[in-house]
Amino acid sequence: MKALYTLTLFLLVNFLNAQCSDLFFSEYVEGWSNNKALEIYNPTPNQIDLSAYSISRYTNGATTASTPQQLDGLIEPYSTFVIGLDKRDPNGSGFDAPVWDGFYTYTDSITNEEVTIYDADDDLQSMIDFWANGTYYSGTDPDSAATYPMTMFFNGNDAITLELIGGNVIDLIGKVGEDPGAGWTSGDGEIWTKDHTLVRKSVVTSGVTSNPMTFDPSTEWELFDANTFTSLGSHSCECNSSSILETKLTAFSIYPNPSQNGYLNISNNEIIQHIKIYNNLGKQVYSGSNFDKSSLAIKIPGYGIHFVQLSDSQKTITKKVVLN
């Protein structure tokens, strides 16, 4: 019986390792105006140089991709890398409307003064690791098209690939050669790929490497409202363990996230030794220790993006939380 258990465990670990062997898309943001973003997840225990990868867009059922967008940067083990559409023109009009930065300015009806507020939930700009060239070019000159790739100009009915430069496709959103109309739908006919955010399910451990017969986004993705950015920057995936025996090693959760009124429930698989919380300016707003328990509820002041650092006898982990 022991030999059978060991063999089963060995086969399962090797199966997971085979599935968790290369990058794949973990989030797709198709929001209003130019709020476009793609998140890539590294399911491996190794740092990966993204200069060997590119993304391509197949427009409105085309079978030939637009000029690929070569990536740049490093993606750490079990971490994400977010690509955004660069429209940060200070005049911000038409095609040059920048992605949202969370700031809103309005005129107070009583004082007649301009008031600026910040909402972290609407801040896409701060989540971007790599800005794809956003200069709009609609001509046919190949040199200009290569200078101004329009890969990130997707709007719901464009297939998108992640690929090795000069190599194979390692992930695909949509179906190349198919124009779905406004966007691809789930089994009940609801359009998912337009005016929505999609997050890859945690059970997905590898990308789609061949064109599907049909593309139903609900099989591998979770659906969220348009302009949902709060889950960018991290991804939950079953690949995130060095072996099947260590799956629970980093079990640390925060809920609700986003949080209302600063209330947080923190749960861990080990006794919590220390909790430190920092705001988005790096200022420590909470510190606690010697809790002698693995779960606790706390209330912290402030709003916006915060970072919760938990330490136990095995690890120190930092996670992001949004306070409304």
N, C-alpha and C positions, 0 to 999 in steps of 0.2 A: 504493500500500500504506500509506504514511504517513497519507494522508487517511482511509482506511478505519479504521485503528487509532485515529486521533483521534476519529472519529465514534463508534466503539464505546465508547471510554472515556467520551466525553461522555454517551452514553445510559446507561451503567452508573452513572455518578456521579449522574445525575438520578434514576434508578430508586431508588438507595439513599437519596437525600435524601427522595424521596416516601415511602418506607417508614419512615424515621426521623423522622417529623414530629410525633409526639405521644406522651404518656406511655403506659405499659402496665405491667401487673403483671409483676414479675420473680421473685417468690418467694411461696410460700404455705405457711404453717406451721399445721398442724392437729395439735397435740400433745396430750398428756395434760392432764386437768383444764382449766384456762383458758389453757394455752399456745397462744394464737392470735395470729398476726401475718400481715400482708400487706406486701410490699415493692413499691414503685413505682419504675420506672426512667425517667430522662429521657434519651432518645436524641438530643436536639437540642443544638446548641452554645449554647443560650440558657438563662438562669435563668428558671424558671417559678414563678409565684405559685399556690400550691395552693388558695387560698381560692375559686377558680373551679371547683373539682372536688369531687366527693363519691363515696362508695361506698355501694352498696345490697346488701341480701341478699334473695334469693327463697327462702323457707323451704319445704322438703319438697315441691317441685314447684309452689309457688304461682306465679301469673302476675302478682301484684301485690307490689311490693317492700315490705319493712318501711321504717320511717322512715329516710331517707338520713342518713348521717353526713358532714356537711360537713367538709372538711379545712382545715388552716391551716398556714402556713409556706412556706418557699421550698425548691425543689429545684434544685441546681446542675447545670450541663451534664454529661452523661454520669455522673451520680451517682444515688444511691438515696435513698429516703425510706421509713422503716419505721413502720408503724402497729401498735400493740399493743392488746390488751384490758386496760383499766384495772381491775384487781382488787387494788389495793395497800392493802387494808384491813389494819391492823396485827394484827387478831385472826385473819385468814386462815382462815375456815371456810366450808364450803358454797359458795354462789355467790360469796363474797368471797375465795376462795383466790387469792392473787396469782400472776402468772406467775413462773416460776423466776428467782431472782437468783444462782444458783450457790453459795450458802452452805448448808452442812449442819451441823447440830449433833447430836452423839451423846454418850452417856455412856461413858467409858472403863471397860472391864470390870475393869481392875486398880486404877486410882486412884480410880474412881467419880467422876471429875471430868468436867464437860461440855467437849467439844472441838468447836471450829468450824473447818471447812475450806472452802476455796473452789475450785470447779472452773469455769474460764472457759468450758468447753464447754457447761455447763448454765446459763449466764447469759444469759437472754433479755432481762431488764429493761434492761441496759446498751445493748442494740442499738436500743431504741425511740426514734424521733424525735417521734412524736405518739401520745398516749394517747387512744383512743376511750372515750367514756363507758361505764363498766362497771356502772352501777347497774341491777340487774335489775328490770324492770317488766313485769308480765304482764297489765296491765289494758287497757282499750279506749279510755280517754280520750285523744283526739288530742293535746291540749296536753301531757299527761304523756309520751305516747309520743315527742313531738318533743323533749322535754327529756332523755329517757333512751333514745336510739336503741340498738337491739340489733343493729346491723349486724355486729359482730364476734363474735356468738354462733353462728358457723357450726360445724358438726360433721361435715362430710364429704358431706352430701347436699343442700347449699344452694348455689344459683347465686349468684355475686357479680359485681357490675358496677362498673366505674370509668367515671364519666361527667362531662361538663361540666354544671354546674348550669343547669337549664332548657334543656339541649341534648342532644346525642347520646351514646349509649354509645360509649366508645372502647376498652373491653376487657371481656372476659367470661370467667369461670372457671365451667365447667359448662354446663348447658342450662336456660334458663328454662322452667318449665312441666313439667319432668320430675323425678319422684322416683325416683332410682336405687336406692333401698333404703339400705344402709349407706353407699354412696358410689359414685362413678363408677369404672369399671374400664378397664384396658388391654385390648388384643385377646385376651390369654390368660386374661382373667377375674379378674385380681388387682385388688383394690380399692386405688386410689391416693389418693383425696381424703380418706380417714379415717386418722388415726394415722400420718401421713406428712408429710414436708416435700417440696415440689415446687420445683424451680429451673428457670426458663425457659431453654431452649436458646439458645446464643449466636447461632444463625442466625436467630432470631426477631427481627424489626425493627419490628413494629407489633402492635397489639392486635387482638382479635376483635371486630368491630363489629356483627355480626348473629348471631342465634341459630342455632347449627349444627343440621344434621339429626341428627347424633350427636356426642357429646363423648367422644373417646378421649384422655385426658391424655398418653399416651405419644408423641403426634405432636409436641407442642411443649414437653414438660416432661421433666426428669430426676427420678428418684425417689430419696428418701433416707429413712432410718429416722425414726421418731417422735422429736420433741425434738432435731432437728438444727438448730442455730442458727448454726454457725460461718461460714456463707457469707453471712449477713445483713450489710448495710452496703456491699456492693460487688457489681457484676454485670459479667460478661463478655458483650459484645455486639458484633456486627459494625458497629454504628452508630458506634462510638467512634473516629472519625477524621474530620478536616475535609475530606478528599478521598480518593479511591481510591489516590492516590499516597502518602498519608501513613499508610496502614494500619499499617505496622510501626514508626512513629515512637516509640510508647510501649510497645514490646514489652519488658516487664520481668516476669519470673515468679519465683515462689518455690515450691519444692517440697521435701519434702512439706509440706502445710499442711492440717490440723494436723501439727506436727512432734513426733517422739519424741526425747527426750533432748537437745533443743536443737540438733540438727544441721539446717542449712539449706543448700540448693543455690540459688544466685541466678544467674539468667541474664538477659542484656540484649542488645539488638541493636547497642549501641555499647560502646566501651571504658569500663569502669567507673572513674570518677575517685574517688568517695567513697562510703562506706557508713556510715550511722549508725543505731543501733538504740536505741529507747526502750521502757521498760516502760509499763504502763498508768497509772503515776503521773507519767509525764513524765521519769523519770530516765534519762539516757543510760547504757546498759549495754555498748555496743560502738561503736568508731569505727575506721575504716580508710581508707586512701587510697593512690593511686598503684599500683593493682593491675596495670595494663598488660595487662588481659585482660577479656573480656566475660562470663565465667562463673567462679564460685568457690564453694567449699564452706567453711562456717564453723560453729563451735559456740559458742553463747552460753549464759550461765547463766540460771536462773530458769524460771518457768512462767507460764501464763496468756496474756493478750492482749499482744502487742508490736507495735511499729510500725517497719518497715524503710524508711529513707529512702535512696534511690539517686540519685546525681548523675552525669551524663556531660556531654559537650560540648553536648548539645541540650536537656537537661531535668533537672528534679529531681522525682522521684515518690516518694510515700509509700504503702506498702501494709501492710495488717494481716496478722499471722500469729499463730497460736495454738500455744503450746508446751505439750506434755503432760509 
